[in-house]
Amino acid sequence: MAYKISEDCAACGTCIDECPVGAISEGDIYKIDPNVCTECGTCASVCPMGAISLDK
């Protein structure tokens, strides 16, 4: 299961720089492409808003 970004996203850009596979795209609320995400969890660990979690 890929990670997802909730509406708590502040679009700060921290996660984009940390994603090793480029699965995150910018927007008002950032999005993670589930077909690219490798579930490494790096994005979730650096998100200052706690807006990223596994999509269950």
KEFIKE-182394 format. One record per atom (N, C-alpha, C): residue number from 1; atom name; x, y, z. Coordinates in Angstrom, 1 decimal. Example, Ala and Ser with C-alpha at 12.3 -4.5 7.8 and 13.67 -1.06 7.14 Angstrom:
<seq:1 atom:N u:13.2 v:-5.7 w:7.8> .
<seq:1 atom:CA u:12.3 v:-4.5 w:7.8> .
<seq:1 atom:C u:13.2 v:-3.3 w:7.8> .
<seq:2 atom:N u:12.8 v:-2.2 w:7.1> .
<seq:2 atom:CA u:13.7 v:-1.1 w:7.1> .
<seq:2 atom:C u:12.9 v:0.0 w:7.9> .
//
This chain:
<seq:1 atom:N u:0.8 v:-1.2 w:0.0> .
<seq:1 atom:CA u:0.0 v:0.0 w:0.0> .
<seq:1 atom:C u:0.9 v:1.2 w:0.0> .
<seq:2 atom:N u:0.6 v:2.2 w:-0.9> .
<seq:2 atom:CA u:1.3 v:3.4 w:-1.0> .
<seq:2 atom:C u:0.9 v:4.3 w:0.2> .
<seq:3 atom:N u:1.8 v:5.3 w:0.4> .
<seq:3 atom:CA u:1.5 v:6.4 w:1.3> .
<seq:3 atom:C u:0.5 v:7.4 w:0.7> .
<seq:4 atom:N u:-0.2 v:8.1 w:1.5> .
<seq:4 atom:CA u:-1.1 v:9.1 w:1.0> .
<seq:4 atom:C u:-0.9 v:10.4 w:1.8> .
<seq:5 atom:N u:-1.3 v:11.5 w:1.3> .
<seq:5 atom:CA u:-1.2 v:12.8 w:1.9> .
<seq:5 atom:C u:-2.6 v:13.3 w:2.2> .
<seq:6 atom:N u:-2.9 v:13.7 w:3.5> .
<seq:6 atom:CA u:-4.2 v:14.1 w:3.9> .
<seq:6 atom:C u:-4.4 v:15.6 w:3.6> .
<seq:7 atom:N u:-5.6 v:16.1 w:3.9> .
<seq:7 atom:CA u:-5.8 v:17.5 w:3.7> .
<seq:7 atom:C u:-5.1 v:18.4 w:4.8> .
<seq:8 atom:N u:-4.4 v:17.8 w:5.7> .
<seq:8 atom:CA u:-3.6 v:18.6 w:6.7> .
<seq:8 atom:C u:-2.3 v:19.1 w:6.0> .
<seq:9 atom:N u:-2.0 v:18.7 w:4.8> .
<seq:9 atom:CA u:-0.8 v:19.1 w:4.1> .
<seq:9 atom:C u:-0.8 v:20.6 w:3.9> .
<seq:10 atom:N u:0.4 v:21.2 w:4.3> .
<seq:10 atom:CA u:0.6 v:22.6 w:4.2> .
<seq:10 atom:C u:1.4 v:23.0 w:2.9> .
<seq:11 atom:N u:1.6 v:22.0 w:2.0> .
<seq:11 atom:CA u:2.4 v:22.2 w:0.8> .
<seq:11 atom:C u:3.7 v:22.9 w:1.0> .
<seq:12 atom:N u:4.4 v:22.4 w:2.0> .
<seq:12 atom:CA u:5.7 v:23.1 w:2.4> .
<seq:12 atom:C u:6.9 v:22.6 w:1.5> .
<seq:13 atom:N u:6.7 v:21.4 w:0.9> .
<seq:13 atom:CA u:7.8 v:20.9 w:0.0> .
<seq:13 atom:C u:8.8 v:20.0 w:0.6> .
<seq:14 atom:N u:8.7 v:19.8 w:1.9> .
<seq:14 atom:CA u:9.7 v:19.0 w:2.6> .
<seq:14 atom:C u:9.8 v:17.6 w:2.1> .
<seq:15 atom:N u:8.6 v:17.0 w:1.9> .
<seq:15 atom:CA u:8.5 v:15.6 w:1.4> .
<seq:15 atom:C u:9.0 v:15.4 w:0.0> .
<seq:16 atom:N u:8.8 v:16.4 w:-0.9> .
<seq:16 atom:CA u:9.3 v:16.3 w:-2.3> .
<seq:16 atom:C u:10.8 v:16.1 w:-2.4> .
<seq:17 atom:N u:11.5 v:16.9 w:-1.6> .
<seq:17 atom:CA u:13.0 v:16.8 w:-1.6> .
<seq:17 atom:C u:13.5 v:15.4 w:-1.0> .
<seq:18 atom:N u:12.7 v:14.8 w:-0.2> .
<seq:18 atom:CA u:13.1 v:13.6 w:0.5> .
<seq:18 atom:C u:12.7 v:12.3 w:-0.3> .
<seq:19 atom:N u:11.7 v:12.4 w:-1.1> .
<seq:19 atom:CA u:11.2 v:11.1 w:-1.8> .
<seq:19 atom:C u:12.3 v:10.6 w:-2.8> .
<seq:20 atom:N u:12.8 v:9.4 w:-2.6> .
<seq:20 atom:CA u:13.9 v:8.9 w:-3.5> .
<seq:20 atom:C u:13.4 v:8.5 w:-4.9> .
<seq:21 atom:N u:12.1 v:8.4 w:-5.1> .
<seq:21 atom:CA u:11.7 v:7.9 w:-6.4> .
<seq:21 atom:C u:10.8 v:8.9 w:-7.1> .
<seq:22 atom:N u:10.7 v:10.1 w:-6.5> .
<seq:22 atom:CA u:9.9 v:11.2 w:-7.2> .
<seq:22 atom:C u:8.4 v:10.9 w:-7.3> .
<seq:23 atom:N u:7.8 v:10.3 w:-6.3> .
<seq:23 atom:CA u:6.4 v:9.9 w:-6.4> .
<seq:23 atom:C u:5.5 v:11.0 w:-6.0> .
<seq:24 atom:N u:6.0 v:12.1 w:-5.5> .
<seq:24 atom:CA u:5.2 v:13.2 w:-4.9> .
<seq:24 atom:C u:5.1 v:14.3 w:-5.9> .
<seq:25 atom:N u:3.8 v:14.8 w:-6.1> .
<seq:25 atom:CA u:3.7 v:16.0 w:-7.0> .
<seq:25 atom:C u:3.1 v:17.1 w:-6.3> .
<seq:26 atom:N u:3.4 v:18.3 w:-6.7> .
<seq:26 atom:CA u:3.0 v:19.5 w:-6.0> .
<seq:26 atom:C u:1.5 v:19.9 w:-6.4> .
<seq:27 atom:N u:0.9 v:20.7 w:-5.5> .
<seq:27 atom:CA u:-0.4 v:21.2 w:-5.7> .
<seq:27 atom:C u:-0.9 v:21.9 w:-4.4> .
<seq:28 atom:N u:-2.1 v:22.3 w:-4.3> .
<seq:28 atom:CA u:-2.6 v:22.9 w:-3.1> .
<seq:28 atom:C u:-2.4 v:21.9 w:-1.9> .
<seq:29 atom:N u:-2.7 v:20.6 w:-2.2> .
<seq:29 atom:CA u:-2.4 v:19.5 w:-1.3> .
<seq:29 atom:C u:-1.6 v:18.6 w:-2.2> .
<seq:30 atom:N u:-0.4 v:18.2 w:-1.7> .
<seq:30 atom:CA u:0.5 v:17.4 w:-2.5> .
<seq:30 atom:C u:-0.1 v:16.0 w:-2.7> .
<seq:31 atom:N u:0.3 v:15.3 w:-3.7> .
<seq:31 atom:CA u:-0.3 v:13.9 w:-4.0> .
<seq:31 atom:C u:0.9 v:12.9 w:-4.2> .
<seq:32 atom:N u:0.7 v:11.7 w:-3.8> .
<seq:32 atom:CA u:1.7 v:10.6 w:-4.0> .
<seq:32 atom:C u:1.1 v:9.7 w:-5.0> .
<seq:33 atom:N u:1.9 v:9.4 w:-6.0> .
<seq:33 atom:CA u:1.5 v:8.4 w:-7.1> .
<seq:33 atom:C u:1.7 v:7.0 w:-6.5> .
<seq:34 atom:N u:0.6 v:6.3 w:-6.3> .
<seq:34 atom:CA u:0.7 v:5.0 w:-5.7> .
<seq:34 atom:C u:1.4 v:4.0 w:-6.6> .
<seq:35 atom:N u:1.5 v:4.3 w:-7.9> .
<seq:35 atom:CA u:2.2 v:3.4 w:-8.9> .
<seq:35 atom:C u:3.7 v:3.6 w:-8.8> .
<seq:36 atom:N u:4.2 v:4.7 w:-8.2> .
<seq:36 atom:CA u:5.6 v:5.0 w:-8.1> .
<seq:36 atom:C u:6.1 v:4.8 w:-6.7> .
<seq:37 atom:N u:5.3 v:5.0 w:-5.7> .
<seq:37 atom:CA u:5.6 v:4.9 w:-4.3> .
<seq:37 atom:C u:6.2 v:3.5 w:-3.9> .
<seq:38 atom:N u:7.3 v:3.5 w:-3.3> .
<seq:38 atom:CA u:7.9 v:2.2 w:-2.9> .
<seq:38 atom:C u:7.7 v:1.9 w:-1.4> .
<seq:39 atom:N u:6.9 v:2.8 w:-0.7> .
<seq:39 atom:CA u:6.5 v:2.6 w:0.7> .
<seq:39 atom:C u:7.7 v:2.6 w:1.6> .
<seq:40 atom:N u:8.7 v:3.5 w:1.3> .
<seq:40 atom:CA u:9.9 v:3.6 w:2.1> .
<seq:40 atom:C u:9.6 v:4.3 w:3.4> .
<seq:41 atom:N u:8.6 v:5.2 w:3.4> .
<seq:41 atom:CA u:8.2 v:6.0 w:4.6> .
<seq:41 atom:C u:9.0 v:7.2 w:4.9> .
<seq:42 atom:N u:9.9 v:7.5 w:4.0> .
<seq:42 atom:CA u:10.8 v:8.7 w:4.2> .
<seq:42 atom:C u:9.9 v:10.0 w:4.3> .
<seq:43 atom:N u:8.9 v:10.1 w:3.4> .
<seq:43 atom:CA u:8.1 v:11.3 w:3.3> .
<seq:43 atom:C u:7.3 v:11.5 w:4.7> .
<seq:44 atom:N u:6.8 v:10.4 w:5.2> .
<seq:44 atom:CA u:6.0 v:10.5 w:6.4> .
<seq:44 atom:C u:6.9 v:10.9 w:7.6> .
<seq:45 atom:N u:8.1 v:10.4 w:7.6> .
<seq:45 atom:CA u:9.0 v:10.7 w:8.7> .
<seq:45 atom:C u:9.5 v:12.2 w:8.7> .
<seq:46 atom:N u:9.4 v:12.9 w:7.6> .
<seq:46 atom:CA u:9.9 v:14.3 w:7.5> .
<seq:46 atom:C u:8.8 v:15.3 w:7.5> .
<seq:47 atom:N u:7.5 v:14.8 w:7.4> .
<seq:47 atom:CA u:6.4 v:15.8 w:7.2> .
<seq:47 atom:C u:6.2 v:16.5 w:8.6> .
<seq:48 atom:N u:6.3 v:17.8 w:8.6> .
<seq:48 atom:CA u:6.1 v:18.5 w:9.8> .
<seq:48 atom:C u:4.7 v:18.6 w:10.3> .
<seq:49 atom:N u:3.8 v:18.4 w:9.4> .
<seq:49 atom:CA u:2.3 v:18.4 w:9.7> .
<seq:49 atom:C u:1.8 v:17.1 w:10.1> .
<seq:50 atom:N u:2.5 v:16.0 w:9.9> .
<seq:50 atom:CA u:2.0 v:14.7 w:10.2> .
<seq:50 atom:C u:0.9 v:14.3 w:9.2> .
<seq:51 atom:N u:1.0 v:14.8 w:8.0> .
<seq:51 atom:CA u:-0.1 v:14.6 w:7.0> .
<seq:51 atom:C u:0.1 v:13.4 w:6.1> .
<seq:52 atom:N u:1.1 v:12.6 w:6.3> .
<seq:52 atom:CA u:1.4 v:11.5 w:5.4> .
<seq:52 atom:C u:1.3 v:10.2 w:6.2> .
<seq:53 atom:N u:0.5 v:9.3 w:5.6> .
<seq:53 atom:CA u:0.3 v:8.0 w:6.3> .
<seq:53 atom:C u:0.1 v:6.9 w:5.2> .
<seq:54 atom:N u:0.2 v:5.6 w:5.7> .
<seq:54 atom:CA u:-0.1 v:4.5 w:4.7> .
<seq:54 atom:C u:-1.5 v:4.6 w:4.4> .
<seq:55 atom:N u:-1.8 v:4.4 w:3.1> .
<seq:55 atom:CA u:-3.2 v:4.3 w:2.6> .
<seq:55 atom:C u:-3.7 v:2.9 w:2.8> .
<seq:56 atom:N u:-4.5 v:2.7 w:3.8> .
<seq:56 atom:CA u:-5.0 v:1.4 w:4.1> .
<seq:56 atom:C u:-6.4 v:1.1 w:3.5> .
//
